[in-house]
Amino acid sequence: MNEKSLMLRGCAVVFGATLLASAGSAAMADDEHGTQSVGVDVEIEPRTVPGVLAMTVESSSTTLAEGESTDLERVFRGTLPKVTVTDTRAAEDIPDGAFWYVMGTASDFHDEHGGNAIGASHLGWSPQLVAGEGEGEPFVEVGGDVAPSRPGLADQELLYLAESADANAAGGTFSAVANLELAVPADVAAGSYSSTITLSLFE
Amino acid sequence: MRSAVALFGALLGVLFGALLGAVVPALVALPAAAAESDTVTWSVRPGDENGEDGRAWVEWAGDPGRSRTEHMVVTNHGDDAVTFRLSSADGYFTDTGRFTMLASDQESVAAGTWIDLPESVTVPAGAAEVVPFTVSVPDDAEPGDHPAGVAASVHSTGTGEVAVESRVGFRVMTRVLGALAPSAGLTASASYTGAVNPFEAGEVEVGYELENTGNTRLSAWPEVSVSGPFGLGERTARGAKILEIGPGETRSGTVRFANAWPLGAYDVGVVARPLPVSDELAFGPVEPASARTTALALPWSQLLVLTLAALLATWSVWRRRRERRRTAELVARVRQEALAEAAAVRHHHS
């Protein structure tokens, strides 16, 4: 009889304690938000020469070298040559609602001699801003990482101007590089495959 | 007490954030710089015979059968003369609302075929070339917006596995005059996720898909509203603004409502009115597209808590009743024994 009474009391205590803990944690979960403001001063000299929006690329292609392949998957890595966008236009020269961006799309990998192909969805990338050329600037961003699996590198953003009215007022030079990764099943036919990544700058 | 805990938590958070802020930039490892190779820098803008005219893209309206001459200004900012390959292709908007055009290995079938452009242009260092091109609307073109793009591109050299074709261009938007029929369709789905903690509210997640079923470009700003039974807990929120969506394209979005208590079932409605993309290409008011759905929101954790409480209460009541009965029995038995003893003693004495 004593044991039963102890068990009932124990259960009631555990139940009550759990309820109390739940109520307490829900009450304490209030978010504390804070804002920080940083003053920024900039002196903009009046322009005498009309600015440009231009893209700079390196003229060489890139090679993929085999990385840490496993029994099931073969992995190849490389680097996309640096892409730089220079925007030196004055804010009033930029049409309303216009903001630039660089998109990237990969084509299938084709083997000229063997006639085999590797789908473009096997290629992924991870873009990064280059230090000193856009890194840390709040109005320029790189696209997210794309995994080497469906849908893969199709119409993905590489580098773009964040869409805000203040963003257009800031010109400058912004560069991005991207680490490329090709992941194919281990039973892929050997050969010399090549693909083309199309980078497009539009506004 | 609560504020002290919260303050401590905030301090920890600030420390952690500062640490992260200091460590993360160092962790972003940059690939080794490539060997110095030739670079090409160029820009491409719309213009007239004399050069750039300040436009960022070409937008015009014409009847079927009309054609228009536009100019593409290619400026070479580098130190060497470069031959650029010129291309035109069908244009479209990606999932994130970016305009782009088909890559060179894909064939254009729509407005990209309306553009007549030279194959290539050679631009001396530091100079600009004005390239005229014509856009011809076929006689049997459908009314509405037809996006296309033109670009000047360079192809990488070398024998690496991955070649890079880089292009700079602008869009050529042709609106074929005729019966403009802007319209859109919406579909929606909703689900409720309850919290395990019965004192915490759950969340309603609403996903919707907007399809441009008309023949003009549209913009829209979907509005999502949820309400429980009898209008309890009614809330409205806006999804992401869709700035531009071409005919035939679909755009999807999600809206989450936090702090939603499980009121049994939530009625979900999504409404989006198609709007013109710019003032020049305006159309009259259009019927909004809408979709309705329901999300079941049963209060499982709250019911569980109540059931457990009821069970414990019943158990306790039952136990107490049994104890009382036993005590009564015990008392009755003791009394009987005492009576029997007393009777026996009396008997003994007599």
HADDOCK unambig.tbl for C-alpha pairs under 7 A between the chains (distance, minus, plus):
assign (segid A and resid 12 and name CA) (segid B and resid 312 and name CA) 6.72 0.50 0.50
assign (segid A and resid 22 and name CA) (segid B and resid 197 and name CA) 5.94 0.50 0.50
assign (segid A and resid 22 and name CA) (segid B and resid 199 and name CA) 6.43 0.50 0.50
assign (segid A and resid 23 and name CA) (segid B and resid 199 and name CA) 5.58 0.50 0.50
assign (segid A and resid 26 and name CA) (segid B and resid 199 and name CA) 6.10 0.50 0.50
assign (segid A and resid 26 and name CA) (segid B and resid 200 and name CA) 5.65 0.50 0.50
assign (segid A and resid 28 and name CA) (segid B and resid 2 and name CA) 6.93 0.50 0.50
assign (segid A and resid 53 and name CA) (segid B and resid 43 and name CA) 6.12 0.50 0.50
assign (segid A and resid 54 and name CA) (segid B and resid 41 and name CA) 6.39 0.50 0.50
assign (segid A and resid 54 and name CA) (segid B and resid 42 and name CA) 5.23 0.50 0.50
assign (segid A and resid 54 and name CA) (segid B and resid 43 and name CA) 4.34 0.50 0.50
assign (segid A and resid 55 and name CA) (segid B and resid 41 and name CA) 5.46 0.50 0.50
assign (segid A and resid 55 and name CA) (segid B and resid 42 and name CA) 5.74 0.50 0.50
assign (segid A and resid 55 and name CA) (segid B and resid 43 and name CA) 6.43 0.50 0.50
assign (segid A and resid 56 and name CA) (segid B and resid 39 and name CA) 6.45 0.50 0.50
assign (segid A and resid 56 and name CA) (segid B and resid 40 and name CA) 5.40 0.50 0.50
assign (segid A and resid 56 and name CA) (segid B and resid 41 and name CA) 4.11 0.50 0.50
assign (segid A and resid 56 and name CA) (segid B and resid 42 and name CA) 6.70 0.50 0.50
assign (segid A and resid 57 and name CA) (segid B and resid 39 and name CA) 5.47 0.50 0.50
assign (segid A and resid 57 and name CA) (segid B and resid 40 and name CA) 5.58 0.50 0.50
assign (segid A and resid 57 and name CA) (segid B and resid 41 and name CA) 6.69 0.50 0.50
assign (segid A and resid 58 and name CA) (segid B and resid 37 and name CA) 6.43 0.50 0.50
assign (segid A and resid 58 and name CA) (segid B and resid 38 and name CA) 5.95 0.50 0.50
assign (segid A and resid 58 and name CA) (segid B and resid 39 and name CA) 4.26 0.50 0.50
assign (segid A and resid 58 and name CA) (segid B and resid 40 and name CA) 6.41 0.50 0.50
assign (segid A and resid 59 and name CA) (segid B and resid 37 and name CA) 6.90 0.50 0.50
assign (segid A and resid 59 and name CA) (segid B and resid 38 and name CA) 5.80 0.50 0.50
assign (segid A and resid 59 and name CA) (segid B and resid 39 and name CA) 5.58 0.50 0.50
assign (segid A and resid 59 and name CA) (segid B and resid 40 and name CA) 6.86 0.50 0.50
assign (segid A and resid 59 and name CA) (segid B and resid 156 and name CA) 4.76 0.50 0.50
assign (segid A and resid 59 and name CA) (segid B and resid 157 and name CA) 6.02 0.50 0.50
assign (segid A and resid 60 and name CA) (segid B and resid 156 and name CA) 4.95 0.50 0.50
assign (segid A and resid 60 and name CA) (segid B and resid 157 and name CA) 4.95 0.50 0.50
assign (segid A and resid 60 and name CA) (segid B and resid 158 and name CA) 5.74 0.50 0.50
assign (segid A and resid 61 and name CA) (segid B and resid 156 and name CA) 5.20 0.50 0.50
assign (segid A and resid 61 and name CA) (segid B and resid 157 and name CA) 5.72 0.50 0.50
assign (segid A and resid 61 and name CA) (segid B and resid 158 and name CA) 5.48 0.50 0.50
assign (segid A and resid 61 and name CA) (segid B and resid 159 and name CA) 6.76 0.50 0.50
assign (segid A and resid 61 and name CA) (segid B and resid 160 and name CA) 5.24 0.50 0.50
assign (segid A and resid 61 and name CA) (segid B and resid 162 and name CA) 5.98 0.50 0.50
assign (segid A and resid 61 and name CA) (segid B and resid 163 and name CA) 4.67 0.50 0.50
assign (segid A and resid 61 and name CA) (segid B and resid 164 and name CA) 6.11 0.50 0.50
assign (segid A and resid 62 and name CA) (segid B and resid 160 and name CA) 4.78 0.50 0.50
assign (segid A and resid 62 and name CA) (segid B and resid 161 and name CA) 6.31 0.50 0.50
assign (segid A and resid 62 and name CA) (segid B and resid 162 and name CA) 5.27 0.50 0.50
assign (segid A and resid 62 and name CA) (segid B and resid 163 and name CA) 6.42 0.50 0.50
assign (segid A and resid 63 and name CA) (segid B and resid 160 and name CA) 4.36 0.50 0.50
assign (segid A and resid 63 and name CA) (segid B and resid 161 and name CA) 5.07 0.50 0.50
assign (segid A and resid 63 and name CA) (segid B and resid 162 and name CA) 6.13 0.50 0.50
assign (segid A and resid 64 and name CA) (segid B and resid 161 and name CA) 6.37 0.50 0.50
assign (segid A and resid 93 and name CA) (segid B and resid 54 and name CA) 6.77 0.50 0.50
assign (segid A and resid 95 and name CA) (segid B and resid 55 and name CA) 6.85 0.50 0.50
assign (segid A and resid 95 and name CA) (segid B and resid 56 and name CA) 6.59 0.50 0.50
assign (segid A and resid 155 and name CA) (segid B and resid 94 and name CA) 6.80 0.50 0.50
assign (segid A and resid 193 and name CA) (segid B and resid 161 and name CA) 6.25 0.50 0.50
assign (segid A and resid 194 and name CA) (segid B and resid 161 and name CA) 4.43 0.50 0.50
assign (segid A and resid 194 and name CA) (segid B and resid 162 and name CA) 5.64 0.50 0.50
assign (segid A and resid 195 and name CA) (segid B and resid 161 and name CA) 6.42 0.50 0.50
assign (segid A and resid 195 and name CA) (segid B and resid 162 and name CA) 5.09 0.50 0.50
assign (segid A and resid 195 and name CA) (segid B and resid 163 and name CA) 6.14 0.50 0.50
assign (segid A and resid 196 and name CA) (segid B and resid 162 and name CA) 5.63 0.50 0.50
assign (segid A and resid 196 and name CA) (segid B and resid 163 and name CA) 4.61 0.50 0.50
assign (segid A and resid 196 and name CA) (segid B and resid 164 and name CA) 5.35 0.50 0.50
assign (segid A and resid 196 and name CA) (segid B and resid 165 and name CA) 6.59 0.50 0.50
assign (segid A and resid 197 and name CA) (segid B and resid 162 and name CA) 6.97 0.50 0.50
assign (segid A and resid 197 and name CA) (segid B and resid 163 and name CA) 6.27 0.50 0.50
assign (segid A and resid 197 and name CA) (segid B and resid 164 and name CA) 4.82 0.50 0.50
assign (segid A and resid 197 and name CA) (segid B and resid 165 and name CA) 6.11 0.50 0.50
assign (segid A and resid 198 and name CA) (segid B and resid 103 and name CA) 6.57 0.50 0.50
assign (segid A and resid 198 and name CA) (segid B and resid 164 and name CA) 5.89 0.50 0.50
assign (segid A and resid 198 and name CA) (segid B and resid 165 and name CA) 4.71 0.50 0.50
assign (segid A and resid 198 and name CA) (segid B and resid 166 and name CA) 5.75 0.50 0.50
assign (segid A and resid 199 and name CA) (segid B and resid 165 and name CA) 6.20 0.50 0.50
assign (segid A and resid 199 and name CA) (segid B and resid 166 and name CA) 4.66 0.50 0.50
assign (segid A and resid 199 and name CA) (segid B and resid 167 and name CA) 6.13 0.50 0.50
assign (segid A and resid 200 and name CA) (segid B and resid 166 and name CA) 6.00 0.50 0.50
assign (segid A and resid 200 and name CA) (segid B and resid 167 and name CA) 4.88 0.50 0.50
assign (segid A and resid 200 and name CA) (segid B and resid 168 and name CA) 5.66 0.50 0.50
assign (segid A and resid 201 and name CA) (segid B and resid 167 and name CA) 6.38 0.50 0.50
assign (segid A and resid 201 and name CA) (segid B and resid 168 and name CA) 4.74 0.50 0.50
assign (segid A and resid 201 and name CA) (segid B and resid 169 and name CA) 6.43 0.50 0.50
assign (segid A and resid 202 and name CA) (segid B and resid 168 and name CA) 6.35 0.50 0.50
assign (segid A and resid 202 and name CA) (segid B and resid 169 and name CA) 5.69 0.50 0.50
assign (segid A and resid 202 and name CA) (segid B and resid 170 and name CA) 5.65 0.50 0.50
assign (segid A and resid 203 and name CA) (segid B and resid 56 and name CA) 6.64 0.50 0.50
assign (segid A and resid 203 and name CA) (segid B and resid 170 and name CA) 6.74 0.50 0.50
